[in-house]
Amino acid sequence: MKNEHWQRSCEINARYFGGDPTQPVCARVYAHPPALWRLIFLGAMVLYFRERGHCRRIWAEWVADQQEAQP
């Protein structure tokens, strides 16, 4: 795992949303089609992490990790 926050986010995704246990919540939300709730979540994460494009970066990092794991 990347770090404790990444691991916790993956656990939340798997436990509460039934998602892939390797995918952080931000990556899951970013992958969804445009919707008001998604826009609100993405904006909230920018404010929380003080990083523009936070969810996009997490999603891209997760996708790269998945591609590296392919045989």
N, C-alpha and C positions, 0 to 999 in steps of 0.2 A: 504494500500500500504506500501511497505517497506520503501522507502524514496523518495525524490523529483526526484532523477536521475532515479530510477526504474520506477516511475510513468511516467516521460517524455518519457522514452524508450518504455513503453507500448503504450503510445499515438501515438508515431511515427510509431510503428508496425501496429497499427489499422488504422491510418489515411492514411499513405502513402503506406503501403504494403497490406492492407486489411486483416491483421492478427488478431489473438485473442487479444482482448484489455487487457487481463491479462498477456500476454507473452511479456517479454522484447525482443528487437531486438537481443541481444546476444544469447538468448535461441533459438530464431527462426533460426538464422544462424547456430548455433551449431548443430541443429537437421537435417539440410540439409545433403545430401550425399556429400562425398568428391568431391571437384572441386577446380580449381585454385583460383577463386574469393573468395571462402570460406576460403581457406588457407591464402590468403592475408588479409581478414577481421580479422580472428582469430589472426594473427600476429600483425596487427595494434592495436587490443584491448589489447594485452599483453603489447605492448609498451606504449600505452596511459594510461592504468590503473596501469602499473608497477606490474602486478600480473600474474604470470605464470598460464595458464589454466583458465583465467578469464571467458571466455564464457562457458567452461565446468561447472564451479562452478555455474554460473548464471542459466544454463540449469538445473542442478541437483536441485538447490533450487526451481526453478519454478515447476519442476516435483513433488517434495515433497509437495509443496503447493497445487498442483492439487489433489494429492492423499489424503491429509488431508481434502480437501473440499468435497470429495466423501461421500455420505450418507452411 
